Amino acid sequence: MMKMMTEVTIMSNLHPGLILLLVGFLALLAPKPLRRFVIGIGPLAALAAFCQLRLGTDLTVSFSDNTYILHYLHVDELSWLFGLVFCMIAAIGGIYAMHNDNRMEALCSMAYACGALGVTFANDWLTLIFFWELMAATSLFLIWCNDTKAARQAGYRYLLVHMFGGNLLLAGIFLKVRSGDLMITNLAAGPHDAAFWLILTGIAINTAIPPLHAWLVDSYPEGTVTGSVFLSSFTTKVGVLCLIRIFAGTEMLIWAGAVMVLYGACYAIMENDMRRLLSYHIISQVGFMVAVVGLGTGMGSNGAAAHAFGNILFKSILFMATGAIIYATGVRRINELGGMAKKLPWVFLFFVIAALSISGVPGFIGFVTKSMTISAAADAHNSTLELILQLGSIGTFLSITLKMIYFIFLAPDRGVEIKQTVPFNMYVAMGIGSVLCIAYGVYPELLYRYLPYQMAPFQPYTLDHAAQYLQMVGMAMIPFMMYLPKMEPHTALSLDTDWFYRKPFASIVEGISYLGCAITNALGSAWEALYEKSMDISHNPMEFLDAKPLRNSPKYNPENYRTSIADPIMITLTVLFCSLCYFMAII
């Protein structure tokens, strides 16, 4: 009995993120057959360790005689909820990636999830920034592992943006730590000093708040098929977690989120690339969360947390399904597809479930989470925000449920061939995620019971909510059916805010590169001339000392410079004569 209690105690003190990191290293080193088992089954150990965590757990490690105490595993209601869904998606993503033979991608995907869990359970600034930077570094390689020119360029821009955001966050944290504020606290009430703005801007970049959002759409579509599933699940949702914990009640977030909702939805309607479209909808859906965080109410924070929970599930399934299509056909553009429902029926089924979830259809998780965000705006008597969130829901239904389902799966077949069979593990991962979307949608209490903040009882399945949804469906379907021929996407370049720093910055980098090359060439030429001259002098040092021209010899010859014997005799006699005169004068 004592042994069993000891094992439970040890298990309850394990950080799930560190287990995922260990899984990643094991997958890196293991041979191919064992690596698939490690990446598929290993994350379940992290989920098991998470299930042993108890509210109130606060594990620390101290440095410099307790001068700095790092709270690396702090479990409260908010961190528990996000920790649960992060562990779940790490396990689902691991199953989805079991067929992948890339060792580096296996390590980076698990280390990336480790970083997300590290930020989730951090209770001090220094722990947060450490795991924050771990996320940035490992997510970069999930883009570069695709090993294409577009992926390398997108990864480079991703690196620059996240270095900028991470350094802003680090500078704000330094200011906090220097002032003695080591623990993470809510900063909404002020003071609105430099630390406040630096930390807010650093988190805003990770959350993809416009105009600091274009890195997401630029990089996520260029990641690997399996890596993009992880990318869609962690970075922006960790940003939402930090906004809830640190900036809940900051009013400017209301309108920042409102802009995100409409901005992402409008660009998604125009987009032709499947994963770029879904990336724009990450911005739109995160906008729901950011907006209600700014309300500062219990329902607002709970709505943001709940919608983040649901978004991780159904957004990852959408990326899995589109990834399976790309894996099977090699095609990314919507207007090149069609008839996929017959060729990939299971992918079609899972995509429909995820599309209905993200659109907020009753019976799916999106309905029980998105309706809470809209109700939070209504309860705060912010009718403008409520209308914007409803318009965003219409845009989501139009661009994903209608546009993607029709033109990818139901439109006439354009002759796209299935080049390779979708691995079974991909279907298993999508199936698990789909079951969870339905389970949470049918039994919302499975999620509501774990919401972290106090609020009035909320019931999603009401006549009012159902009527709002029917209105939304009608407002989306009527224009879609009326203008169906014009709704077909076409290949075009969608200019976004990244143009304003990609083009000028590229010119600046190019100019600096040319200047650096010119300076390098000039210094090289100068060094070459100096080197040649020094070699000449080393061949004949007397050339530098002698006032006479060289005697037709490039190398030193003592006979050319040897003086007459009369010269040293005369010098000696002169010195001797002067010395005698001096001694005679002093006697």
Buried (B, 14 or more C-beta within 10 A) or exposed (E): EEEEEEEEEEBBEBBBBBBBBBBBBBBBEBEEEEBBEBBBBBBBBBBBBBEBBEEEBEBBEEEEEEEEBBBBBBBBEBBBBBBBBBBBBBBBBBBBBBBBEBBBBBBBBBBBBBBBBBBBBBBBBBBBBBBBBBBBBBBBBBBBBBEEEEBEBBBBBBBBBBBBBBEBBBBBBBBBBEEEBBEBEEBBEEEEEEBBEBBBBBBBBBBBBBEBBBBBBBBBBBBBBBBBBBBBBBBBBBBBBBBBBBBBBBEEBBBBBBBBBBBBBBBBBEBBBBBBBBBBBBBBBBBBBBBBBBBBBBBBBBBBBBBBBBBBBBBBBBBBBBBBBBBBBEBBBBBBBBBBBEBBEBBBBBBBBBBBBBBBBBBBBBBBBBBBBBBBBBBBEBEEBBEBBBBBBBBBBBBBBBBBBBBBBEBEEEEBEBEEEBBEBBBBBBBBBBEBBBBBBBEBEBBBEBBBBEBEEBEBBEEEBBEBBEEBBEBBBEBBEEEBEEBBBEEEEBEBBBEEBBEEEEEEEEEEEEEEEEEEEEEEEEEEEEEEEEEEEEEBEBBEEEEEEBEEEEEBEEEBBEEEEEEEEEEEEEEEEEEEEEEEEEE
